[in-house]
Amino acid sequence: MKYNLPTYVNKNTFDGVRIRVKVNRQAIDLTNAVIDMIVQIPGSPMLLSTTNNKISIINPPTDGIMEINKQILSFPRFGTFPYEITYRLSNGTVKTYVTGTWTIAKTVE
């Protein structure tokens, strides 16, 4: 699934985004899943993950909804960068279900 995230102004509060993933019209089961999002910033890739509390799984996990949490982020560069979200499911399956771009704007000074 391709999804371009809304523009984020660096060092401001990101309001969070929820994403639901379905395969063949069925929500994927996120019970005990690990979700990693890599923003491909040249020389400084950024990781947001369920393991660093930047991403959450919304209950019930069988609905297949994850959230990039509300937070303040600090990016080393500005521009439009590709990202991908990889899901490691409890059955051992690893899939990149979501890709897209994310524009990071410079903080107004």
C-alpha positions as CSV (number, residue, x, y, z in Angstrom):
1,M,0.0,0.0,0.0
2,K,1.3,3.4,-0.9
3,Y,0.6,6.3,1.6
4,N,2.3,9.7,1.6
5,L,2.4,11.1,5.1
6,P,1.3,14.7,5.7
7,T,4.1,17.3,5.7
8,Y,5.8,17.6,9.1
9,V,7.4,20.8,10.4
10,N,10.7,19.8,12.1
11,K,10.7,20.0,15.9
12,N,6.9,20.7,16.1
13,T,4.4,18.3,17.5
14,F,3.4,15.6,15.0
15,D,-0.2,14.8,15.7
16,G,0.0,11.1,14.9
17,V,-1.4,9.0,12.1
18,R,-3.2,5.7,12.1
19,I,-2.8,3.2,9.3
20,R,-4.8,0.1,8.8
21,V,-3.4,-2.7,6.7
22,K,-5.6,-5.3,5.0
23,V,-4.6,-8.2,2.8
24,N,-7.3,-9.6,0.5
25,R,-9.8,-7.4,2.4
26,Q,-8.8,-9.0,5.7
27,A,-7.1,-6.9,8.4
28,I,-3.7,-8.4,9.4
29,D,-3.4,-9.6,13.0
30,L,-0.9,-7.4,14.8
31,T,-0.9,-9.4,18.0
32,N,2.7,-9.4,19.3
33,A,3.9,-7.8,16.1
34,V,7.0,-5.6,15.8
35,I,6.5,-2.7,13.5
36,D,9.5,-0.7,12.1
37,M,9.3,2.4,10.0
38,I,12.5,3.6,8.3
39,V,12.6,7.1,6.9
40,Q,15.4,7.0,4.2
41,I,17.3,10.2,5.0
42,P,20.6,10.0,3.2
43,G,23.4,9.4,5.7
44,S,21.0,9.5,8.6
45,P,18.1,7.0,8.3
46,M,15.5,7.5,11.1
47,L,13.8,4.6,12.9
48,L,10.4,4.8,14.4
49,S,9.3,1.5,15.9
50,T,7.1,-0.3,18.4
51,T,10.4,-1.1,20.2
52,N,11.3,2.6,20.8
53,N,7.7,3.7,21.6
54,K,7.4,5.8,18.4
55,I,4.7,3.4,17.0
56,S,1.8,1.8,18.8
57,I,-0.6,-1.1,17.9
58,I,-4.2,0.0,18.4
59,N,-6.5,-2.4,20.3
60,P,-7.8,-4.8,19.3
61,P,-4.7,-5.9,17.4
62,T,-6.7,-8.1,15.1
63,D,-8.1,-4.9,13.4
64,G,-4.7,-4.3,11.8
65,I,-4.3,-0.7,12.9
66,M,-1.0,0.9,13.9
67,E,-0.3,4.4,14.9
68,I,2.7,6.6,14.4
69,N,2.4,8.3,17.8
70,K,1.9,11.9,18.6
71,Q,5.4,13.2,19.3
72,I,8.0,15.8,18.6
73,L,10.6,14.7,16.1
74,S,14.0,16.1,15.2
75,F,15.2,15.4,11.7
76,P,18.8,16.1,10.6
77,R,17.7,17.2,7.0
78,F,14.8,18.7,5.2
79,G,13.1,17.6,2.0
80,T,10.9,14.7,0.8
81,F,12.1,11.3,1.8
82,P,10.9,7.8,1.0
83,Y,9.9,5.6,3.9
84,E,8.7,2.0,4.4
85,I,6.9,0.2,7.3
86,T,7.9,-3.4,7.9
87,Y,5.7,-5.7,10.0
88,R,7.2,-8.7,11.8
89,L,4.2,-10.8,12.7
90,S,4.0,-13.3,15.6
91,N,4.0,-16.2,13.1
92,G,7.4,-15.2,11.8
93,T,6.2,-13.5,8.6
94,V,8.1,-10.3,7.7
95,K,6.4,-8.0,5.2
96,T,6.7,-4.4,4.0
97,Y,3.1,-3.5,3.7
98,V,3.3,0.3,3.5
99,T,5.6,2.6,1.6
100,G,5.4,6.3,0.6
101,T,7.1,9.6,1.1
102,W,7.3,12.1,4.0
103,T,8.1,15.8,3.5
104,I,10.0,17.3,6.4
105,A,9.9,21.1,6.4
106,K,12.3,23.4,8.1
107,T,11.2,25.0,11.3
108,V,10.3,28.7,10.8
109,E,12.8,30.8,12.8
